[in-house]
């Protein structure tokens, strides 16, 4: 019976260690995601009109052929 309790305790300890390791750095990933989204918005705001004009020129040149 003692062997069973010892192994059960080891399994519970090992499972707790494994589940704690998978948690990761959630605040870090949230910060990275928000910063990436912010960069996309800023770049889109600055380059959006130029990209739209470039797209319209490309479409009109294809239509002219």
N, CA, C and O atoms as a GROMACS GRO file, in nm:
protein
  260
    1UNK      N    1   0.082  -0.120   0.000
    1UNK     CA    2   0.000   0.000   0.000
    1UNK      C    3   0.087   0.126   0.000
    1UNK      O    4   0.053   0.226  -0.064
    2UNK      N    5   0.197   0.121   0.072
    2UNK     CA    6   0.286   0.236   0.079
    2UNK      C    7   0.347   0.266  -0.058
    2UNK      O    8   0.363   0.382  -0.095
    3UNK      N    9   0.380   0.161  -0.133
    3UNK     CA   10   0.435   0.179  -0.266
    3UNK      C   11   0.335   0.248  -0.358
    3UNK      O   12   0.372   0.336  -0.436
    4UNK      N   13   0.209   0.210  -0.347
    4UNK     CA   14   0.104   0.271  -0.429
    4UNK      C   15   0.087   0.419  -0.395
    4UNK      O   16   0.073   0.502  -0.485
    5UNK      N   17   0.089   0.452  -0.268
    5UNK     CA   18   0.076   0.592  -0.227
    5UNK      C   19   0.197   0.675  -0.272
    5UNK      O   20   0.182   0.790  -0.314
    6UNK      N   21   0.315   0.616  -0.264
    6UNK     CA   22   0.436   0.687  -0.307
    6UNK      C   23   0.432   0.715  -0.456
    6UNK      O   24   0.463   0.826  -0.500
    7UNK      N   25   0.395   0.615  -0.534
    7UNK     CA   26   0.388   0.635  -0.679
    7UNK      C   27   0.277   0.732  -0.717
    7UNK      O   28   0.292   0.810  -0.811
    8UNK      N   29   0.168   0.726  -0.645
    8UNK     CA   30   0.058   0.820  -0.671
    8UNK      C   31   0.103   0.964  -0.643
    8UNK      O   32   0.072   1.055  -0.720
    9UNK      N   33   0.175   0.982  -0.535
    9UNK     CA   34   0.225   1.116  -0.502
    9UNK      C   35   0.325   1.164  -0.607
    9UNK      O   36   0.323   1.281  -0.645
   10UNK      N   37   0.412   1.074  -0.654
   10UNK     CA   38   0.507   1.111  -0.758
   10UNK      C   39   0.435   1.150  -0.887
   10UNK      O   40   0.472   1.249  -0.951
   11UNK      N   41   0.334   1.073  -0.923
   11UNK     CA   42   0.259   1.105  -1.045
   11UNK      C   43   0.189   1.240  -1.035
   11UNK      O   44   0.190   1.318  -1.130
   12UNK      N   45   0.129   1.267  -0.919
   12UNK     CA   46   0.062   1.396  -0.901
   12UNK      C   47   0.162   1.511  -0.907
   12UNK      O   48   0.134   1.615  -0.966
   13UNK      N   49   0.278   1.493  -0.847
   13UNK     CA   50   0.381   1.596  -0.850
   13UNK      C   51   0.430   1.619  -0.992
   13UNK      O   52   0.445   1.733  -1.036
   14UNK      N   53   0.456   1.510  -1.063
   14UNK     CA   54   0.505   1.522  -1.201
   14UNK      C   55   0.400   1.588  -1.291
   14UNK      O   56   0.434   1.672  -1.374
   15UNK      N   57   0.274   1.550  -1.274
   15UNK     CA   58   0.167   1.610  -1.353
   15UNK      C   59   0.155   1.760  -1.325
   15UNK      O   60   0.133   1.839  -1.416
   16UNK      N   61   0.169   1.798  -1.199
   16UNK     CA   62   0.162   1.940  -1.164
   16UNK      C   63   0.278   2.017  -1.227
   16UNK      O   64   0.260   2.130  -1.272
   17UNK      N   65   0.397   1.956  -1.230
   17UNK     CA   66   0.512   2.022  -1.293
   17UNK      C   67   0.490   2.039  -1.443
   17UNK      O   68   0.520   2.145  -1.499
   18UNK      N   69   0.438   1.936  -1.507
   18UNK     CA   70   0.415   1.943  -1.652
   18UNK      C   71   0.308   2.045  -1.687
   18UNK      O   72   0.322   2.120  -1.784
   19UNK      N   73   0.201   2.049  -1.609
   19UNK     CA   74   0.094   2.144  -1.640
   19UNK      C   75   0.139   2.287  -1.613
   19UNK      O   76   0.093   2.380  -1.680
   20UNK      N   77   0.227   2.308  -1.517
   20UNK     CA   78   0.278   2.442  -1.489
   20UNK      C   79   0.372   2.489  -1.599
   20UNK      O   80   0.378   2.609  -1.628
   21UNK      N   81   0.446   2.397  -1.660
   21UNK     CA   82   0.540   2.434  -1.766
   21UNK      C   83   0.470   2.478  -1.893
   21UNK      O   84   0.525   2.559  -1.968
   22UNK      N   85   0.351   2.428  -1.921
   22UNK     CA   86   0.279   2.460  -2.044
   22UNK      C   87   0.208   2.595  -2.038
   22UNK      O   88   0.151   2.639  -2.138
   23UNK      N   89   0.210   2.658  -1.925
   23UNK     CA   90   0.136   2.783  -1.910
   23UNK      C   91   0.190   2.893  -1.999
   23UNK      O   92   0.113   2.966  -2.061
   24UNK      N   93   0.319   2.907  -2.005
   24UNK     CA   94   0.380   3.006  -2.093
   24UNK      C   95   0.375   3.147  -2.035
   24UNK      O   96   0.336   3.168  -1.920
   25UNK      N   97   0.416   3.240  -2.116
   25UNK     CA   98   0.423   3.380  -2.076
   25UNK      C   99   0.308   3.455  -2.142
   25UNK      O  100   0.328   3.523  -2.243
   26UNK      N  101   0.190   3.442  -2.085
   26UNK     CA  102   0.070   3.501  -2.146
   26UNK      C  103   0.080   3.653  -2.157
   26UNK      O  104   0.051   3.706  -2.264
   27UNK      N  105   0.119   3.727  -2.054
   27UNK     CA  106   0.128   3.873  -2.070
   27UNK      C  107   0.225   3.914  -2.179
   27UNK      O  108   0.202   4.013  -2.249
   28UNK      N  109   0.334   3.840  -2.196
   28UNK     CA  110   0.428   3.872  -2.302
   28UNK      C  111   0.367   3.854  -2.439
   28UNK      O  112   0.386   3.938  -2.527
   29UNK      N  113   0.293   3.745  -2.458
   29UNK     CA  114   0.230   3.722  -2.589
   29UNK      C  115   0.121   3.824  -2.617
   29UNK      O  116   0.102   3.866  -2.731
   30UNK      N  117   0.049   3.864  -2.513
   30UNK     CA  118  -0.054   3.966  -2.532
   30UNK      C  119   0.012   4.098  -2.574
   30UNK      O  120  -0.037   4.166  -2.664
   31UNK      N  121   0.121   4.133  -2.510
   31UNK     CA  122   0.192   4.256  -2.544
   31UNK      C  123   0.245   4.251  -2.687
   31UNK      O  124   0.234   4.349  -2.761
   32UNK      N  125   0.303   4.138  -2.726
   32UNK     CA  126   0.354   4.124  -2.863
   32UNK      C  127   0.241   4.137  -2.964
   32UNK      O  128   0.256   4.202  -3.067
   33UNK      N  129   0.127   4.074  -2.935
   33UNK     CA  130   0.013   4.080  -3.026
   33UNK      C  131  -0.040   4.222  -3.040
   33UNK      O  132  -0.068   4.267  -3.151
   34UNK      N  133  -0.053   4.293  -2.928
   34UNK     CA  134  -0.102   4.430  -2.934
   34UNK      C  135  -0.004   4.523  -3.005
   34UNK      O  136  -0.046   4.611  -3.080
   35UNK      N  137   0.125   4.504  -2.982
   35UNK     CA  138   0.223   4.588  -3.050
   35UNK      C  139   0.223   4.562  -3.200
   35UNK      O  140   0.237   4.655  -3.280
   36UNK      N  141   0.209   4.436  -3.240
   36UNK     CA  142   0.203   4.403  -3.382
   36UNK      C  143   0.080   4.464  -3.447
   36UNK      O  144   0.088   4.519  -3.556
   37UNK      N  145  -0.034   4.454  -3.379
   37UNK     CA  146  -0.156   4.514  -3.432
   37UNK      C  147  -0.141   4.666  -3.444
   37UNK      O  148  -0.186   4.725  -3.542
   38UNK      N  149  -0.078   4.728  -3.346
   38UNK     CA  150  -0.054   4.872  -3.352
   38UNK      C  151   0.035   4.910  -3.468
   38UNK      O  152   0.010   5.010  -3.536
   39UNK      N  153   0.140   4.833  -3.492
   39UNK     CA  154   0.228   4.861  -3.605
   39UNK      C  155   0.155   4.846  -3.738
   39UNK      O  156   0.175   4.927  -3.829
   40UNK      N  157   0.071   4.746  -3.749
   40UNK     CA  158  -0.006   4.727  -3.873
   40UNK      C  159  -0.097   4.846  -3.897
   40UNK      O  160  -0.108   4.894  -4.010
   41UNK      N  161  -0.163   4.894  -3.793
   41UNK     CA  162  -0.254   5.008  -3.808
   41UNK      C  163  -0.177   5.133  -3.849
   41UNK      O  164  -0.222   5.206  -3.937
   42UNK      N  165  -0.063   5.158  -3.786
   42UNK     CA  166   0.016   5.277  -3.819
   42UNK      C  167   0.069   5.270  -3.962
   42UNK      O  168   0.061   5.367  -4.036
   43UNK      N  169   0.124   5.155  -4.000
   43UNK     CA  170   0.177   5.140  -4.137
   43UNK      C  171   0.065   5.152  -4.238
   43UNK      O  172   0.082   5.214  -4.343
   44UNK      N  173  -0.050   5.092  -4.208
   44UNK     CA  174  -0.163   5.099  -4.300
   44UNK      C  175  -0.210   5.244  -4.315
   44UNK      O  176  -0.243   5.288  -4.425
   45UNK      N  177  -0.214   5.318  -4.204
   45UNK     CA  178  -0.258   5.458  -4.210
   45UNK      C  179  -0.161   5.543  -4.292
   45UNK      O  180  -0.204   5.631  -4.366
   46UNK      N  181  -0.032   5.516  -4.279
   46UNK     CA  182   0.066   5.595  -4.353
   46UNK      C  183   0.078   5.554  -4.499
   46UNK      O  184   0.090   5.640  -4.587
   47UNK      N  185   0.074   5.425  -4.526
   47UNK     CA  186   0.099   5.377  -4.662
   47UNK      C  187  -0.029   5.342  -4.737
   47UNK      O  188  -0.023   5.310  -4.855
   48UNK      N  189  -0.143   5.348  -4.672
   48UNK     CA  190  -0.269   5.310  -4.735
   48UNK      C  191  -0.300   5.386  -4.862
   48UNK      O  192  -0.327   5.323  -4.965
   49UNK      N  193  -0.298   5.519  -4.860
   49UNK     CA  194  -0.327   5.593  -4.982
   49UNK      C  195  -0.229   5.564  -5.096
   49UNK      O  196  -0.270   5.552  -5.212
   50UNK      N  197  -0.101   5.553  -5.065
   50UNK     CA  198  -0.002   5.522  -5.169
   50UNK      C  199  -0.025   5.383  -5.226
   50UNK      O  200  -0.012   5.363  -5.347
   51UNK      N  201  -0.057   5.287  -5.141
   51UNK     CA  202  -0.084   5.152  -5.190
   51UNK      C  203  -0.211   5.147  -5.273
   51UNK      O  204  -0.217   5.075  -5.373
   52UNK      N  205  -0.312   5.222  -5.234
   52UNK     CA  206  -0.436   5.226  -5.312
   52UNK      C  207  -0.410   5.286  -5.450
   52UNK      O  208  -0.461   5.236  -5.550
   53UNK      N  209  -0.332   5.392  -5.455
   53UNK     CA  210  -0.298   5.454  -5.583
   53UNK      C  211  -0.215   5.359  -5.670
   53UNK      O  212  -0.238   5.349  -5.790
   54UNK      N  213  -0.121   5.290  -5.610
   54UNK     CA  214  -0.040   5.193  -5.684
   54UNK      C  215  -0.126   5.080  -5.739
   54UNK      O  216  -0.106   5.037  -5.852
   55UNK      N  217  -0.222   5.034  -5.660
   55UNK     CA  218  -0.312   4.929  -5.706
   55UNK      C  219  -0.399   4.977  -5.822
   55UNK      O  220  -0.417   4.905  -5.920
   56UNK      N  221  -0.451   5.098  -5.811
   56UNK     CA  222  -0.535   5.153  -5.918
   56UNK      C  223  -0.454   5.169  -6.047
   56UNK      O  224  -0.506   5.142  -6.156
   57UNK      N  225  -0.329   5.213  -6.037
   57UNK     CA  226  -0.244   5.226  -6.156
   57UNK      C  227  -0.217   5.089  -6.218
   57UNK      O  228  -0.218   5.075  -6.340
   58UNK      N  229  -0.194   4.989  -6.135
   58UNK     CA  230  -0.168   4.855  -6.188
   58UNK      C  231  -0.291   4.799  -6.258
   58UNK      O  232  -0.279   4.738  -6.364
   59UNK      N  233  -0.408   4.819  -6.200
   59UNK     CA  234  -0.531   4.769  -6.261
   59UNK      C  235  -0.560   4.843  -6.391
   59UNK      O  236  -0.600   4.781  -6.490
   60UNK      N  237  -0.539   4.974  -6.393
   60UNK     CA  238  -0.566   5.049  -6.515
   60UNK      C  239  -0.467   5.014  -6.626
   60UNK      O  240  -0.503   5.014  -6.744
   61UNK      N  241  -0.343   4.983  -6.590
   61UNK     CA  242  -0.246   4.944  -6.693
   61UNK      C  243  -0.278   4.806  -6.748
   61UNK      O  244  -0.253   4.780  -6.866
   62UNK      N  245  -0.331   4.718  -6.668
   62UNK     CA  246  -0.372   4.585  -6.717
   62UNK      C  247  -0.495   4.599  -6.805
   62UNK      O  248  -0.508   4.531  -6.906
   63UNK      N  249  -0.585   4.687  -6.767
   63UNK     CA  250  -0.706   4.708  -6.846
   63UNK      C  251  -0.677   4.776  -6.979
   63UNK      O  252  -0.755   4.760  -7.074
   64UNK      N  253  -0.568   4.850  -6.988
   64UNK     CA  254  -0.534   4.921  -7.111
   64UNK      C  255  -0.471   4.830  -7.216
   64UNK      O  256  -0.464   4.865  -7.333
   65UNK      N  257  -0.425   4.714  -7.174
   65UNK     CA  258  -0.358   4.623  -7.269
   65UNK      C  259  -0.454   4.553  -7.354
   65UNK      O  260  -0.415   4.473  -7.439
   0.00000   0.00000   0.00000
